[in-house]
Amino acid sequence: MSIGSEADSGVSTYHRSVLEKEVMDLLIQDREAAYLDATLGGGGHSRSILDRLGSSGSLIALDRDPEAIAQGTKIFQGDARVQTHLAAFSRLEEFCAPASLGGALFDLGVSSHQLDDRTRGFSFEPGTPLDMRMGPDADSSALDWLKDASEEELAECFRDNADLERSRALSRRIKELLGETSQPDSEVLRHAVSDVYRPHDLERNRLLARVFQAIRMQINREASEIRKGLSAAVKALAKGGRLCVLSYHSVEDREVKQVFRDFERDCVCPPELPVCQCGGNHRSLRKVLRKPLIASDTEIAENPRARSAKLRVMEKV
Ligand SMILES: C[S@@+](CC[C@H](N)C(=O)[O-])C[C@H]1O[C@@H](n2cnc3c(N)ncnc32)[C@H](O)[C@@H]1O
């Protein structure tokens, strides 16, 4: 069943889905099963899932952003197979019973809609407010966090969430600039990056992207969301169900790989135990793809956001 064209659904203007056909081919094994889209966004992947499902198939779609849920409610109204919920995916157990899903998709990070809306504060263009909350469940705005956190906490965030060098010097400069500015916005971070790294033009944008990525991950607790959400999804998958995850930078991908590694292990005994005592039969995932799938040159030319995407796919055993 198809639910309107891209033009009348608004899907393509909100966000252009990445590796759409590849995800569908790997995710959907049973047309009549229940599926989870943990990151609804503009609803593009959700719509493709629904297009492939039969009349008894169903879709649970989550997003922590009320704007994504409003968009999803609008484009899927009238399709009884869909449920949308405003919730972080760490809470997916509330909506998905154990061993109930034929597949789950996590398309991590932010949507183009979130990036393009200046008021949301995700872009590092000059004059952007320091917000970066994906939804009302975030702890605080970026500005409040930057003001309240210590220099050491800032430095730790830049190291852990973006592998940034000179993170201590950057944190010190941000704190100084915050103290000197009456209405701080993205200019504080732009100036701090220029002052600390003295980058040339191309390098400046790369550094700014990493600084913003680090703060965004902190504000939205993204690393812990990935760990909790993927672990909950493994429980919610039925045997043979597939877990597809799209990540867009190395720190996200590192978290994803770590969770997958944990669920691929047969033995879960602490490493200091000389002999296995857990029974050695704890493996609950197997790799479907040996290496992550990346976008084709054609897709990247049409959608530059696909450039950094990595698709990892696992199956519940
Ligand atoms: C890359 S977009 C998803 C795009 C979507 N696949 C599509 O085709 O339009 C990521 C979405 O995930 C949401 N999101 C990110 N982290 C989340 C989390 N922990 N829980 C729920 N939603 C989350 C964001 O609000 C954003 O709308």
The ligand as a Tripos MOL2 file, in Angstrom:
@<TRIPOS>MOLECULE
LIG
   27    29     1     0     0
SMALL
NO_CHARGES

@<TRIPOS>ATOM
      1 C1         18.3860   10.8940   10.5510 C.3       1 LIG1
      2 S1         16.8240   11.3250   11.1840 S.3       1 LIG1
      3 C2         15.7990    9.9780   10.6930 C.3       1 LIG1
      4 C3         15.3040   10.1320    9.2890 C.3       1 LIG1
      5 C4         14.3110    9.0730    8.8560 C.3       1 LIG1
      6 N1         14.9070    7.7620    8.8050 N.3       1 LIG1
      7 C5         13.7060    9.4120    7.5260 C.2       1 LIG1
      8 O1         13.7530    8.5990    6.5960 O.co2     1 LIG1
      9 O2         13.1630   10.5260    7.3880 O.co2     1 LIG1
     10 C6         17.0120   10.9920   12.8830 C.3       1 LIG1
     11 C7         15.7630   11.2090   13.7230 C.3       1 LIG1
     12 O3         15.9660   10.4640   14.9110 O.3       1 LIG1
     13 C8         15.5010   11.1940   15.9960 C.3       1 LIG1
     14 N2         16.2520   10.7060   17.1540 N.ar      1 LIG1
     15 C9         17.5730   10.8350   17.3930 C.ar      1 LIG1
     16 N3         17.8980   10.2380   18.5370 N.ar      1 LIG1
     17 C10        16.7640    9.6990   19.0280 C.ar      1 LIG1
     18 C11        16.4540    8.9230   20.1940 C.ar      1 LIG1
     19 N4         17.3880    8.6300   21.0820 N.pl3     1 LIG1
     20 N5         15.1840    8.5180   20.3710 N.ar      1 LIG1
     21 C12        14.2240    8.8230   19.4510 C.ar      1 LIG1
     22 N6         14.4470    9.5660   18.3540 N.ar      1 LIG1
     23 C13        15.7040    9.9910   18.1410 C.ar      1 LIG1
     24 C14        15.7610   12.6300   15.6480 C.3       1 LIG1
     25 O4         14.8940   13.4700   16.3500 O.3       1 LIG1
     26 C15        15.5080   12.6390   14.1450 C.3       1 LIG1
     27 O5         14.1840   12.9950   13.8720 O.3       1 LIG1
@<TRIPOS>BOND
     1     1     2 1
     2     2     3 1
     3     2    10 1
     4     3     4 1
     5     4     5 1
     6     5     6 1
     7     5     7 1
     8     7     8 2
     9     7     9 1
    10    10    11 1
    11    11    12 1
    12    11    26 1
    13    12    13 1
    14    13    14 1
    15    13    24 1
    16    14    15 ar
    17    14    23 ar
    18    15    16 ar
    19    16    17 ar
    20    17    18 ar
    21    17    23 ar
    22    18    19 1
    23    18    20 ar
    24    20    21 ar
    25    21    22 ar
    26    22    23 ar
    27    24    25 1
    28    24    26 1
    29    26    27 1
@<TRIPOS>SUBSTRUCTURE
     1 LIG1         1 GROUP 0 **** ****
